[in-house]
Structure formats: C-alpha cells, structure tokens
C-alpha cells in the first residue's frame, strides 16, 4: 500500500512541475493567465475500519485552476491593440454570422483582407450596434453582436445645402465709393471663402463679400452692411437678387445686415443668402460640368450651426468667428479610435467621424469554471455560468485601453521558487519508493 501512496505523491509532484513549467513557458504570452495545481489527500475507510489507526492513501490532483488576476499593460502604437483593466472578456466568433462564441483577454487585434477586426487565428471581434452619429448603444445583448468591420471610405458624398458663418465686421470701416465689383478690392471692405460640394463630391468655392453702406446717406441706418456671394467665378458682376434666377457669372445679393449701437444684430436671425437649386443646376451658369446637381437650395446663414453665435460689428479688425457647411466629398480612412467604453470611431479625410460599433464585453460568475480551448481563449461551461453581456467601463465591467496589451500575469520569480519546491517534493516521494523497495527486499531475503 505504501507503494501506491508514494506513487500518488510522485504523480502530484509531477503535475505541480508540469503546471509550473507551463506557466514559465507562457511568461511572454499576451493575455495568458497562470495556473495553480490544487491537491487533496486521499482517505478511504469502511465502516469497520478504526479511524484511530487508519493512514491516508496518498494525494490526488483536484484541479488545475487558472488565476484571473490582472496582468500588467504593455503600450504599443497600434490603436487596434486592446487591453482590459478589470473584469471582462472580449467575445470572438470563428465565422461571420456564427453564434459559437469564445472569450479571450488577448487583445492583439488586426484587420483581415475584408477590413474586419480579427485576432491572430482569424476569429472576429464582436461589437454591439450603435448610433453612427452619437455612439449610443442600441442593444447590449450577445444575440445582437456582429463582427466589427472598418470601412475604408466614408460612403457617398453629400451635396451642401447650408453654410453657417459668423464674423466681426470692423465698425471703423468707411463705405466704398465705387459700385460693387468682385474684381475691384476698393468696392468692398472684407471677403472670405469656403468650400462646398455638389452631389458627386466635387468641391466649389463660395466667396462672400462684405460692403458697408454709407452711414451719411439720407435715411440710411448707421450700422448697415451688404453681403454679396459669388460661386466659383470671381469675375462675376452683380445681376441677380437673393432668391432670384442666376445669371452667368452673377453675384448673388445683396442681403443687408443691420447692427445696433452695441454692435449686435438689429434683427435676429439675419436673412439668408439663397442660391437656388434651379440656378445652381442651370447648364447656362456653367457651375456644374460633371453631371452632378444640388438637390436643394443652398442657404448661407449668418449664425453658427447651433444658433448660439451671430455676427457682430465691433471696432476691431474683420475676423471670421466660425465657418462650416454640411456637405462632404468622398473621404478616405485616416484613423480609428477606441475609447475606454469600447466605442469604435472612424475618422475620414473629409472631416466625417462615424461610430462603427461598441466592443462587446462579457463576464462570468465563476471565471475559473471556463473551459480552456487554447490560444488564450475559453468557452462557457456549466460551472462558469452563462456569459453576461455589458458595456466596458460601466458597472463591474473593466475599461478598455486602446494601444495597449495585457501581458501574462505569471510572476517568474515565484514560479522558479515553486519549481524548486515541486522538484524537492518529487525527490522525496522517489526516496519513499526506494525505502519501500528496500524494506520489501529485506523481508524477501529472510530465511
């Protein structure tokens, strides 16, 4: 019987050595979690056995339990490298549309040939659907997750329909004495330009000219300015009123801006300068030569997009406060950013920023019950409990760190000490076998 006890001790020591060796081998494996061999004594007795004199029957390995303590972070220059600080796992699927999910802490992700975010084994990182404009998650459920794909372009171009501009017009300026002419800088006091886009994304230059009225003129307001707009051609001559039909090379306007004695708008909001879609699309005006069109009138609004700021007239030099428009050309991908909550935002060369998804996070009631499948991944099991979906950086879910990787949580110094202890344990059990063998040999040699 003592042979079996020593053999069980050898087996336990060997399991301890194997576990420690595996930890040491994976000291540089991203997302690896160290294991610990756990043992129990073996004791078997019948109802007729005296517990006072019964000796145990050796040792057995009850479990090789993984320890899901936090690993240190290693920072990189790749925004698709993700690390979790706190509880949680990334969800992966082997194929598009598959619900056979696996879970990992190893966040060394990259793009495949179809621009899907995948791990080194081609598994697809899962994300929750979000509102493209705000990034708000529309559903936090594993049943609605999908592989995250990074589109290379911002999609179809969008024709401009609104231009928003605020500025300060210099109250010290005097009115020009010659009629307005875009080619004559003496006929206006200030000018600024912006770029707008037609339905095919081709850019057009929109130029605004500001001309102060004569404050000494009879019945003229003291602080009155006129605004003219020219599209693409700076050789335009004033011909069409705002909202009227465009004539070739025509300046649109004027629209009058009135200010009070404090330099603020007399009437708010100011009237718009309107470039009609009919006039912009008219072939006679030669604005569009590529088969594009403007789908609606182009409104130049003298305010910012939120409506909180308006033009002013102070005794200060001319200065544009804000300038924006709502059209876009086709953009190419310039960067991908992932925040602490896992929201994936793509930025494009045309200025568009679009939320693509939110990285799905899951946790388990008993992570040590997960089934290892290799490649630092796990599957759900009966003892782990069901996967609980949630948003990163909320509740008990950990935060996501972009451009970082979670390193192995193996402490090499501790493992080397454990290896020495396991070796001594193995040697001791080997010595017990040797002693048992010597005793049996002695008995057999009795005459």
Secondary structure, DSSP 8 states (H G I E B T S, - for coil): -HHHHHHHHHHHHHHHHHHHHHHHHTTT-TT---EEEEEEE-----TTS-TTT-----EEEEEEEE------EEE-S-TTBEEEESB-EEEEESSTT---EEEES--B-EE-TTSBEE-TT--EEEEE-B-TTT--BS---GGG-EE-B--SB--S-B---EEEEEEE--TT----SS---TT-GGG-SEEEEEEEE-TT--EEEEEEEEEE--TTSTT--TTEEEEEEEES-TT-EEEE-TTS---TTEEEEEEEEEB-TTSSBSSSS---EEE-HHHHH-GGGTS--SS---SS-EEEESB-TTS--B-B--SS--EEEEEEES-B---BEEEEEE-TT-EEEEEETTS-EEEEEEE-EEE-S-GGG-EEEETTEEE--TTT---EEE-TTSTTB-EEEETEEE-----HHHHHHHHHHHHHHHHHHHHHHHHHHHHHHHHHT--
